[in-house]
Amino acid sequence: MERVIKISPDGDVTFLTHGDDDLLQIGDPRIVRASHVRFSNTEKKWFVYLRLPGGKELKIQRGFAKRSEAVAEEVKLCQPLLFSQPDLVDLMLKIASVTDVTGDDSSG
């Protein structure tokens, strides 16, 4: 599997994970959510939410019947950001580590 791994000048490693990576066994890992997949009880679909600077969330308007499809979309959206917009990812992760944004939909 190909993916982007970002290593900062001070040695911090940032990458997208499903929690089963061998890299989590090294050092003192800290898992922070920069996005969420949630089920909408109203729309009966799974949606991806990206955390944005300022503590807001962006709901991706395309809903999915299966959670696995929404997770695949989450990966598709987030993985390129590590390479193309690393400063935005840093802001997303800083916000996520300070606050937990929740909506009226159940977490998934």
ABEGO torsion letter per residue (X at the ends): XBBBBBBBAAGBBBBBBAGABAAAABEBBBBBBABBBBBBAAAGBBBBBBBBBGGBBBBBABBBABAAAAAAAAAAAAAAAAAABAAAAAAAAAAAAABBBBBABBBX
